[in-house]
Amino acid sequence: MTSISSALRIIGIGNDFRGDDGVGVFVARQLRGQLPPGVSVLEETGEGGALLEAWKGAASVILIDAVRSGADPGTFYRLDVLAERLPSEFFPQSSHAFGVAEAVELARALNQLPPRLVLYGIEGDSFAAGVGLSPTVAQSAAKVAAELLAEVRCGTQERAHS
């Protein structure tokens, strides 16, 4: 059994009531029940303090969130947050004064980032009030869920063979 300090945590971020902003929690829900033991799936709103607590003690964390960079809706990115800073244009209008980017940079400054932190950012189309993802973002969410599932399963098999 994997201890909580070494567990992989997948954290879906978003708000179900703001259109494509809910894409992170949508992906997290798609993954729930399909992942190997030792992988936990959490849902967060994106409030920075809650994120710092959610990844505390984890050896590996994958965040999934909607981004807004001006790229085509549905474009998705996979960023190694330890190797590069989050692009500032990804989160220009966060509903939180202390959101994902600020939580990451505060944790970096305090040397409190997990040993591995990856962000899957999915370019949103509509962040207006309402439930449900736009069709293009929903298609990308399914692709991200499949890619994440393969990444996690591959990583689990690599650890089993070492």
WOKARA-V932105 format. One record per pair of residues at least 6 apart in sequence whose C-alpha atoms are under 8 Angstrom apart, sorted by the first residue. I is the first residue (numbers start at 1). J is the second residue. D is the distance in Angstrom with one decimal. If there is no record, write none. Layout:
BEGIN
i:I j:J d:D
i:I j:J d:D
END
This chain:
BEGIN
i:1 j:37 d:7.6
i:1 j:38 d:7.0
i:2 j:37 d:7.6
i:2 j:38 d:5.1
i:3 j:38 d:7.5
i:4 j:38 d:7.9
i:4 j:57 d:7.2
i:4 j:58 d:6.8
i:5 j:57 d:4.9
i:5 j:58 d:5.0
i:5 j:59 d:6.2
i:6 j:57 d:7.6
i:6 j:58 d:5.7
i:6 j:59 d:4.8
i:6 j:60 d:7.4
i:7 j:38 d:5.4
i:7 j:39 d:5.9
i:7 j:40 d:7.3
i:7 j:58 d:5.8
i:7 j:59 d:6.2
i:7 j:60 d:6.8
i:8 j:38 d:6.6
i:8 j:39 d:4.9
i:8 j:40 d:6.4
i:8 j:58 d:6.4
i:8 j:59 d:6.4
i:8 j:60 d:4.8
i:8 j:61 d:5.7
i:8 j:62 d:7.8
i:9 j:39 d:5.8
i:9 j:40 d:4.9
i:9 j:41 d:5.9
i:9 j:42 d:7.2
i:9 j:55 d:7.1
i:9 j:58 d:6.8
i:9 j:60 d:6.4
i:9 j:61 d:4.8
i:9 j:62 d:6.3
i:10 j:28 d:7.2
i:10 j:39 d:7.4
i:10 j:40 d:6.2
i:10 j:41 d:4.8
i:10 j:42 d:6.2
i:10 j:61 d:5.8
i:10 j:62 d:4.7
i:10 j:63 d:6.0
i:10 j:64 d:7.7
i:11 j:24 d:7.8
i:11 j:25 d:7.8
i:11 j:28 d:6.9
i:11 j:41 d:5.9
i:11 j:42 d:4.7
i:11 j:43 d:5.6
i:11 j:44 d:6.8
i:11 j:54 d:7.9
i:11 j:61 d:7.4
i:11 j:62 d:6.1
i:11 j:63 d:4.9
i:11 j:64 d:6.3
i:12 j:23 d:7.9
i:12 j:24 d:4.2
i:12 j:25 d:4.3
i:12 j:26 d:7.4
i:12 j:27 d:6.7
i:12 j:28 d:5.0
i:12 j:41 d:7.6
i:12 j:42 d:6.2
i:12 j:43 d:4.8
i:12 j:44 d:6.2
i:12 j:63 d:6.0
i:12 j:64 d:4.9
i:12 j:65 d:6.4
i:13 j:22 d:7.1
i:13 j:23 d:7.5
i:13 j:24 d:4.6
i:13 j:25 d:5.4
i:13 j:43 d:5.9
i:13 j:44 d:4.9
i:13 j:45 d:5.4
i:13 j:46 d:5.4
i:13 j:63 d:7.2
i:13 j:64 d:5.9
i:13 j:65 d:5.1
i:13 j:66 d:7.8
i:14 j:21 d:5.2
i:14 j:22 d:4.3
i:14 j:23 d:6.5
i:14 j:24 d:5.5
i:14 j:25 d:5.8
i:14 j:43 d:7.8
i:14 j:44 d:6.5
i:14 j:45 d:4.9
i:14 j:46 d:6.2
i:14 j:65 d:6.4
i:14 j:66 d:7.3
i:15 j:21 d:5.5
i:15 j:22 d:4.6
i:15 j:25 d:7.7
i:15 j:45 d:6.0
i:16 j:22 d:4.4
i:16 j:23 d:7.9
i:16 j:25 d:7.7
i:16 j:130 d:7.9
i:16 j:131 d:5.9
i:16 j:132 d:7.0
i:17 j:129 d:5.8
i:17 j:130 d:5.1
i:17 j:131 d:4.9
i:17 j:132 d:7.7
i:18 j:126 d:7.9
i:18 j:127 d:5.1
i:18 j:128 d:5.3
i:18 j:129 d:4.5
i:18 j:130 d:5.4
i:18 j:131 d:6.5
i:19 j:126 d:5.8
i:19 j:127 d:4.9
i:19 j:128 d:5.8
i:19 j:129 d:6.2
i:19 j:130 d:5.3
i:19 j:131 d:5.5
i:19 j:132 d:5.4
i:19 j:133 d:5.3
i:19 j:134 d:7.1
i:20 j:66 d:6.9
i:20 j:124 d:5.3
i:20 j:125 d:6.4
i:20 j:126 d:5.7
i:20 j:127 d:5.5
i:20 j:132 d:7.0
i:20 j:133 d:4.8
i:20 j:134 d:6.4
i:20 j:137 d:6.9
i:21 j:65 d:7.5
i:21 j:66 d:5.4
i:21 j:124 d:6.9
i:21 j:126 d:7.9
i:21 j:127 d:5.8
i:22 j:65 d:7.9
i:22 j:66 d:7.3
i:22 j:132 d:7.6
i:22 j:133 d:7.2
i:23 j:64 d:7.8
i:23 j:65 d:6.4
i:23 j:66 d:6.0
i:23 j:122 d:7.5
i:23 j:133 d:6.9
i:23 j:137 d:7.5
i:23 j:138 d:7.6
i:23 j:141 d:6.6
i:24 j:63 d:7.9
i:24 j:64 d:4.7
i:24 j:65 d:4.4
i:24 j:66 d:6.4
i:25 j:43 d:5.7
i:25 j:44 d:7.5
i:25 j:64 d:7.7
i:25 j:65 d:7.9
i:26 j:141 d:7.5
i:27 j:64 d:7.5
i:27 j:141 d:5.9
i:27 j:142 d:7.2
i:27 j:144 d:7.4
i:27 j:145 d:5.6
i:28 j:41 d:6.3
i:28 j:42 d:7.2
i:28 j:43 d:7.0
i:28 j:64 d:7.8
i:28 j:145 d:7.8
i:30 j:145 d:6.7
i:31 j:41 d:7.8
i:31 j:145 d:6.4
i:31 j:149 d:7.0
i:32 j:41 d:6.5
i:34 j:149 d:7.7
i:35 j:149 d:7.0
i:35 j:152 d:7.5
i:35 j:153 d:7.5
i:36 j:153 d:7.1
i:36 j:156 d:7.6
i:42 j:54 d:7.9
i:44 j:50 d:7.4
i:44 j:51 d:7.2
i:46 j:96 d:7.4
i:46 j:99 d:5.6
i:46 j:100 d:5.8
i:47 j:96 d:6.1
i:47 j:98 d:6.2
i:47 j:99 d:5.0
i:47 j:100 d:7.0
i:48 j:96 d:7.9
i:48 j:98 d:5.1
i:48 j:99 d:4.5
i:48 j:100 d:5.7
i:48 j:102 d:6.7
i:48 j:103 d:4.7
i:49 j:98 d:7.6
i:49 j:103 d:6.9
i:51 j:100 d:7.4
i:51 j:103 d:6.9
i:52 j:103 d:6.5
i:52 j:107 d:7.4
i:55 j:61 d:6.6
i:55 j:114 d:6.9
i:56 j:114 d:7.3
i:57 j:114 d:7.2
i:58 j:114 d:6.1
i:58 j:115 d:7.9
i:59 j:114 d:5.7
i:59 j:115 d:5.4
i:59 j:116 d:6.3
i:60 j:114 d:6.2
i:60 j:115 d:6.2
i:60 j:116 d:4.6
i:60 j:117 d:6.0
i:61 j:114 d:6.9
i:61 j:116 d:6.1
i:61 j:117 d:4.8
i:61 j:118 d:6.4
i:62 j:117 d:5.8
i:62 j:118 d:4.8
i:62 j:119 d:5.8
i:62 j:120 d:7.4
i:63 j:117 d:7.6
i:63 j:118 d:6.2
i:63 j:119 d:4.7
i:63 j:120 d:6.1
i:64 j:119 d:5.8
i:64 j:120 d:4.7
i:64 j:121 d:5.9
i:64 j:122 d:7.7
i:65 j:119 d:7.6
i:65 j:120 d:6.5
i:65 j:121 d:5.1
i:65 j:122 d:6.3
i:66 j:121 d:5.5
i:66 j:122 d:4.8
i:66 j:123 d:5.8
i:66 j:124 d:5.7
i:67 j:90 d:4.8
i:67 j:91 d:5.9
i:67 j:121 d:5.5
i:67 j:122 d:5.6
i:67 j:123 d:4.8
i:67 j:124 d:6.1
i:68 j:89 d:6.8
i:68 j:90 d:4.9
i:68 j:91 d:6.1
i:68 j:92 d:7.0
i:68 j:123 d:5.5
i:68 j:124 d:6.1
i:69 j:89 d:5.2
i:69 j:90 d:4.9
i:69 j:91 d:7.7
i:69 j:123 d:7.1
i:70 j:123 d:7.9
i:71 j:123 d:6.8
i:72 j:123 d:6.9
i:73 j:122 d:7.9
i:73 j:123 d:5.0
i:73 j:124 d:5.2
i:73 j:125 d:5.0
i:73 j:136 d:6.6
i:73 j:137 d:6.4
i:74 j:122 d:5.9
i:74 j:123 d:5.1
i:74 j:124 d:6.3
i:74 j:125 d:7.6
i:74 j:136 d:5.5
i:74 j:137 d:4.5
i:74 j:138 d:7.8
i:74 j:139 d:7.4
i:74 j:140 d:5.3
i:74 j:141 d:7.9
i:75 j:122 d:5.9
i:75 j:123 d:5.2
i:75 j:140 d:7.2
i:76 j:120 d:6.9
i:76 j:121 d:5.5
i:76 j:122 d:4.3
i:76 j:123 d:6.0
i:76 j:140 d:7.2
i:76 j:144 d:7.8
i:77 j:119 d:7.7
i:77 j:120 d:5.5
i:77 j:121 d:5.1
i:77 j:122 d:6.5
i:78 j:118 d:6.9
i:78 j:119 d:5.7
i:78 j:120 d:4.6
i:78 j:121 d:6.6
i:79 j:86 d:7.8
i:79 j:118 d:5.6
i:79 j:119 d:5.2
i:79 j:120 d:6.5
i:80 j:116 d:7.9
i:80 j:117 d:6.2
i:80 j:118 d:4.7
i:80 j:119 d:6.6
i:81 j:116 d:8.0
i:81 j:117 d:5.5
i:81 j:118 d:5.5
i:81 j:119 d:6.7
i:82 j:113 d:8.0
i:82 j:116 d:6.9
i:82 j:117 d:6.3
i:82 j:118 d:7.9
i:85 j:105 d:7.9
i:86 j:101 d:6.5
i:88 j:101 d:7.6
i:91 j:100 d:8.0
i:91 j:101 d:7.1
i:104 j:113 d:7.2
i:107 j:113 d:5.2
i:120 j:144 d:7.7
i:122 j:137 d:7.4
i:122 j:140 d:7.3
i:122 j:141 d:7.5
i:123 j:137 d:7.4
i:124 j:137 d:6.3
i:125 j:134 d:6.8
i:125 j:137 d:7.2
i:126 j:134 d:7.0
END
